[in-house]
Amino acid sequence: MCYTVAMKMKASLQKRISSLRVSSVRSHIGAAGILYEGETACGYVIVAEQLFRGHLSRLLFVDGALQSAAVRERDKEHILLFPYMKGFDWAFRLHGDLQDALLIGGGGFVYPLHFLHVSPTASMDVVEMSPEIIGLSRRFFFLNKLEQNPRFRLFKTDGISFLLQSDRQYDLLINDAFVGKESDADLFRDDGIALAKAHLKEGGLYFCNIVTSLRGLLSRNGRRMIRHFSVHFRNVTILAADDTRNPCERQNCLLIASDRELGGL
C-alpha cells in the first residue's frame, strides 16, 4: 500500500512539473509562434517556430522538453542545432565506411535528414513508436521529404520490438529514444544492450544519448551505464556533447560503445 501511494504521489508530481514546463514554453514563445499543441500518448506536444541559435527553426516540445529543432531556411535544412546530434557525427571519425545505420527515436527526424545529406551512399532505418509524432513530423518537419529517399526506411514500433523482429545488422546504431526528459529504460537493461549489440556488424558502433553529469555525485548514472555496457563491449566511453558546460551538472552526453578502438575522439 505504501509503495502504491508513493508511486501515485510521484506520478502526480511529474504531471505537475510537466504542466509547469508546458506553461513556461507557451509563455516564452507566445501564441503567434505556436503552430500546434495537443495531448498525445507520449505527452503534451507543442510545435512552434521561432529564431533558435541563429536560425529560423521549427521546434518540437514534449511535456515542455525540447525534443527536436529543425532549420527552416532554404538549403540549410540539414544543419544540426543540438550539440549532442553533432556528436553523432563522431561515428564518421571512428568508422571509415559507414553504410548502414539504425536510429531508435525519430522525433522530428532531423538527424536522418542530416545523415543522408553528408553520407550520400549510406542508408538509415529509423524506429519511432509514436504515430502522433510521425504524423506531426510529416506535417511540420521533413519526414515527407525523407520518405521520398530510397535510402530511408521508417518503422512504427518501439526499439526493443524492432530489434527482436529484425535480423539486419548495422555499422552504426544510435539510441535517441526519449519520452519527454526520460530515456527508454528497456534499451539500457542488460538484455537490451545485448540485443542492440547483436544487430551490429563486426566493429560496429553504438551511440546513446544519455543525461548525466561527468563528475561528482550526479555522475553515478553514467558510471553505472559504463559498467553495464562494458559487459558486452570491449571499449566504452562517455563524452560531453557540449564541452562548454560545467562537467558537474546533468546534461546530454554521448555514451559510445564498440569492440573497435575509440581513439581519435
C-alpha positions as CSV (number, residue, x, y, z in Angstrom):
1,M,0.0,0.0,0.0
2,C,2.8,2.4,0.9
3,Y,4.5,1.7,-2.4
4,T,1.3,2.3,-4.3
5,V,0.8,5.6,-2.6
6,A,4.4,6.7,-3.2
7,M,4.1,5.9,-6.9
8,K,0.8,7.8,-7.2
9,M,2.5,10.8,-5.5
10,K,5.5,10.6,-7.8
11,A,3.2,10.4,-10.9
12,S,1.2,13.4,-9.6
13,L,4.4,15.4,-9.1
14,Q,5.7,14.5,-12.5
15,K,2.4,15.6,-14.1
16,R,2.6,18.9,-12.2
17,I,6.2,19.5,-13.3
18,S,5.3,18.8,-16.9
19,S,2.3,21.2,-16.7
20,L,4.6,23.9,-15.4
21,R,7.1,23.3,-18.2
22,V,4.4,23.5,-20.8
23,S,3.1,26.8,-19.4
24,S,6.7,28.1,-19.5
25,V,7.1,27.1,-23.2
26,R,3.8,28.9,-24.0
27,S,4.8,32.0,-22.2
28,H,8.3,32.1,-23.7
29,I,7.2,31.5,-27.3
30,G,3.9,33.4,-27.4
31,A,0.7,32.4,-29.2
32,A,1.9,33.8,-32.5
33,G,4.8,31.3,-32.6
34,I,2.8,28.2,-31.7
35,L,1.8,26.2,-34.8
36,Y,0.2,23.2,-32.9
37,E,-0.4,21.9,-29.4
38,G,-2.3,19.0,-28.0
39,E,-2.2,15.9,-25.9
40,T,-0.7,12.7,-27.3
41,A,0.0,9.2,-26.0
42,C,3.6,10.3,-25.4
43,G,2.8,13.6,-23.7
44,Y,1.7,17.1,-24.3
45,V,3.1,18.3,-27.6
46,I,3.8,21.8,-28.8
47,V,5.2,22.6,-32.3
48,A,6.5,26.2,-32.6
49,E,8.5,28.3,-35.0
50,Q,11.0,31.0,-33.9
51,L,14.6,32.1,-34.1
52,F,16.7,29.4,-32.4
53,R,20.5,29.6,-32.2
54,G,20.7,32.0,-35.1
55,H,18.3,30.2,-37.4
56,L,14.6,30.3,-38.1
57,S,13.6,27.0,-36.7
58,R,10.7,24.6,-36.2
59,L,10.7,23.3,-32.6
60,L,9.1,20.2,-31.1
61,F,8.4,20.1,-27.4
62,V,7.0,17.1,-25.5
63,D,5.8,17.8,-21.9
64,G,7.7,21.1,-22.1
65,A,11.0,19.4,-23.0
66,L,12.6,20.4,-26.3
67,Q,12.9,17.3,-28.4
68,S,13.7,18.5,-32.0
69,A,14.9,21.7,-33.7
70,A,14.9,21.9,-37.5
71,V,16.2,24.8,-39.5
72,R,13.6,26.2,-41.9
73,E,15.9,28.2,-44.1
74,R,16.4,27.3,-47.8
75,D,19.3,24.8,-48.4
76,K,20.1,24.7,-44.6
77,E,17.6,22.0,-43.5
78,H,20.5,19.6,-42.9
79,I,22.2,21.8,-40.3
80,L,22.2,20.4,-36.8
81,L,21.3,22.7,-33.8
82,F,21.8,20.3,-30.9
83,P,25.4,19.6,-29.8
84,Y,24.6,16.0,-29.0
85,M,23.3,15.4,-32.5
86,K,26.5,16.9,-33.9
87,G,28.3,14.4,-31.7
88,F,26.6,11.5,-33.6
89,D,28.9,12.5,-36.5
90,W,31.9,11.4,-34.5
91,A,30.9,8.0,-35.9
92,F,32.4,9.1,-39.2
93,R,35.8,9.6,-37.5
94,L,35.7,6.2,-35.9
95,H,34.4,4.1,-38.8
96,G,35.9,4.6,-42.2
97,D,33.0,3.2,-44.2
98,L,29.6,3.8,-42.6
99,Q,26.9,2.3,-44.9
100,D,24.1,1.1,-42.8
101,A,22.7,3.0,-39.7
102,L,19.8,2.5,-37.4
103,L,18.3,5.3,-35.3
104,I,15.9,4.5,-32.5
105,G,13.8,7.5,-31.7
106,G,12.9,9.6,-34.7
107,G,11.4,12.7,-33.1
108,G,11.4,15.4,-35.7
109,F,13.6,13.3,-38.0
110,V,16.3,16.0,-38.1
111,Y,19.3,13.7,-37.8
112,P,18.3,11.3,-40.6
113,L,18.0,14.2,-43.0
114,H,21.5,15.4,-42.0
115,F,23.0,11.9,-42.1
116,L,21.7,11.1,-45.6
117,H,22.9,14.5,-46.8
118,V,26.5,14.2,-45.5
119,S,26.8,10.5,-46.4
120,P,25.3,10.2,-50.0
121,T,25.9,6.4,-50.3
122,A,24.7,5.3,-46.8
123,S,21.2,4.2,-45.7
124,M,19.3,4.8,-42.5
125,D,16.5,2.9,-40.8
126,V,14.5,4.8,-38.2
127,V,12.3,3.4,-35.4
128,E,9.7,5.7,-34.0
129,M,6.9,4.3,-31.7
130,S,4.6,7.3,-31.6
131,P,2.1,7.6,-34.5
132,E,1.2,11.1,-33.4
133,I,4.9,12.2,-33.6
134,I,5.2,10.6,-37.0
135,G,2.1,12.5,-38.2
136,L,3.3,15.8,-36.8
137,S,6.7,15.3,-38.4
138,R,5.1,14.8,-41.8
139,R,3.0,17.9,-41.3
140,F,5.6,20.3,-39.7
141,F,9.1,18.8,-40.3
142,F,10.8,17.0,-43.1
143,L,9.5,13.4,-42.9
144,N,7.6,13.7,-46.2
145,K,10.9,14.6,-47.9
146,L,12.8,11.8,-46.2
147,E,10.2,9.2,-47.2
148,Q,10.9,10.0,-50.9
149,N,14.5,8.9,-50.4
150,P,15.1,5.2,-51.1
151,R,17.9,5.2,-48.6
152,F,15.5,5.9,-45.8
153,R,13.1,3.5,-44.1
154,L,10.7,4.2,-41.2
155,F,9.4,1.5,-38.8
156,K,6.4,2.4,-36.5
157,T,7.3,0.4,-33.4
158,D,9.4,0.6,-30.2
159,G,13.1,-0.1,-30.2
160,I,13.0,-3.4,-28.4
161,S,10.2,-4.8,-30.5
162,F,12.1,-3.8,-33.7
163,L,15.3,-5.4,-32.6
164,L,13.5,-8.6,-31.6
165,Q,11.8,-8.9,-35.0
166,S,14.7,-7.8,-37.3
167,D,17.7,-9.8,-38.3
168,R,19.5,-6.9,-40.0
169,Q,22.9,-5.7,-38.8
170,Y,24.3,-2.2,-39.0
171,D,27.6,-0.3,-38.9
172,L,26.1,2.3,-36.6
173,L,23.2,2.1,-34.1
174,I,22.0,5.3,-32.4
175,N,19.7,5.3,-29.4
176,D,18.0,8.6,-29.1
177,A,14.7,7.3,-27.6
178,F,13.2,9.7,-25.1
179,V,9.7,10.3,-23.8
180,G,9.9,13.9,-22.5
181,K,13.1,14.1,-20.5
182,E,13.3,10.3,-19.8
183,S,15.2,7.9,-21.9
184,D,13.8,4.4,-22.9
185,A,14.9,2.3,-19.9
186,D,14.4,-1.0,-21.7
187,L,17.3,-0.3,-24.1
188,F,19.7,0.2,-21.1
189,R,18.9,-3.1,-19.4
190,D,21.4,-5.9,-19.8
191,D,19.2,-7.8,-22.3
192,G,18.5,-4.6,-24.2
193,I,22.2,-3.9,-24.5
194,A,22.9,-7.5,-25.7
195,L,20.1,-7.2,-28.2
196,A,21.5,-4.0,-29.6
197,K,25.0,-5.5,-29.9
198,A,23.6,-8.4,-31.8
199,H,22.4,-6.0,-34.5
200,L,25.9,-4.5,-35.0
201,K,28.3,-5.7,-37.7
202,E,31.9,-6.6,-36.6
203,G,33.5,-3.4,-35.3
204,G,30.1,-1.6,-35.3
205,L,29.4,1.5,-33.2
206,Y,26.6,2.0,-30.6
207,F,25.9,5.7,-29.7
208,C,23.5,6.6,-26.9
209,N,22.2,10.0,-26.0
210,I,22.1,10.0,-22.2
211,V,21.6,12.6,-19.5
212,T,24.2,12.5,-16.7
213,S,27.0,14.6,-15.3
214,L,30.6,13.8,-15.9
215,R,31.9,14.4,-12.4
216,G,30.6,14.5,-8.9
217,L,27.6,12.8,-7.2
218,L,25.3,13.3,-10.3
219,S,27.7,11.2,-12.4
220,R,26.6,7.9,-10.8
221,N,24.1,7.2,-13.6
222,G,26.9,7.5,-16.2
223,R,29.3,5.3,-14.2
224,R,26.6,2.6,-13.8
225,M,26.0,2.6,-17.6
226,I,29.7,2.2,-18.3
227,R,29.8,-0.9,-16.1
228,H,26.7,-2.4,-17.8
229,F,27.9,-1.7,-21.3
230,S,31.4,-2.9,-20.5
231,V,30.0,-6.4,-20.0
232,H,29.1,-6.5,-23.7
233,F,31.7,-4.2,-25.4
234,R,35.5,-4.0,-25.2
235,N,35.5,-0.2,-25.3
236,V,33.0,2.1,-23.7
237,T,33.3,5.9,-23.0
238,I,31.1,8.8,-22.1
239,L,31.8,12.2,-23.7
240,A,30.2,15.6,-23.1
241,A,28.2,16.7,-26.1
242,D,28.9,20.4,-25.3
243,D,32.3,20.9,-23.7
244,T,31.4,24.4,-22.6
245,R,29.1,23.0,-20.0
246,N,30.1,22.5,-16.3
247,P,31.0,18.8,-16.1
248,C,29.3,18.6,-12.7
249,E,25.8,19.4,-14.0
250,R,23.4,17.0,-15.6
251,Q,23.5,17.3,-19.3
252,N,23.2,15.5,-22.6
253,C,26.2,13.3,-23.1
254,L,27.1,10.6,-25.6
255,L,27.8,7.0,-24.5
256,I,29.8,5.3,-27.2
257,A,30.4,1.5,-27.1
258,S,32.2,-0.7,-29.6
259,D,34.6,-3.6,-29.9
260,R,36.8,-1.4,-32.1
261,E,39.2,1.2,-30.6
262,L,37.7,4.5,-29.8
263,G,40.9,6.6,-30.2
264,G,40.8,9.9,-32.1
265,L,37.7,11.4,-30.3
